[in-house]
Amino acid sequence: MSNKRRLFSRDGANRSYRKIIVVAIEGVETEREYFELLNSKDSVITITCLKDASNHNSPEHVLTRIKNYLDKKPLSKRDEAWIVVDKDGWKDSQLKELYNWSLEDKKYNFALSNPQFEYWLLLHFEDGLGLKSIKDCKVRLGKYISNYNKHLRGIIRKNMISNVKQAISRAKNRDNPPCKDWPRNFGCTTVYKLVEKVV
């Protein structure tokens, strides 16, 4: 995805600046496809996803990726940078590095899904209550996305967009009171904090 600031028209007015949200993601496919869905040529926000095809996706690698990007292309005043990862089996000490980075600048942010990004996807279809395991999360998501294999396809893409506000509402209900660093509870995500800036 391009990170160029382009001229665009909205409500008859030309604007020369398009806000950019740079997102360093852990996953190779699903997260990238999801955030691409949120991009729109008419939007005032463009999401630029940073991924690593080599599958070096530990929290340390994700942090290094966004730091390297920002060293070469610093953020403008209204831009934001986000790190989006899963809880998976990562240690709190690893996640704390990401959280501490987010405290370095008001434009830096950190979002985490516990147990994984698929939980955020599940919230587009149901409340996600009563999950017992990562496998349970994937099985339940499979009820809505048949043969789910880390890719979002066709009608699923349309359903994701039409249900995104419901997902935000469900995630907020689970993140109550809002966590200060990252969700410790299984079946909780703060990805909504990023997504509600876009939709």
Secondary structure by P-SEA (a helix, b strand, c coil): ccccbbbbbcccccccbbbbbbbbcccccaaaaaaaaaccccccbbbbbbbbccccccaaaaaaaaaaaaaaccccccbbbbbbbbcccccaaaaaaaaaaaacccccbbbbbcccaaaaaaaacccccccccaaaaaaaaaaacccccccccaaaaaaaaaaaaaaaaaaaaaacccccccccccccccaaaaaaacc
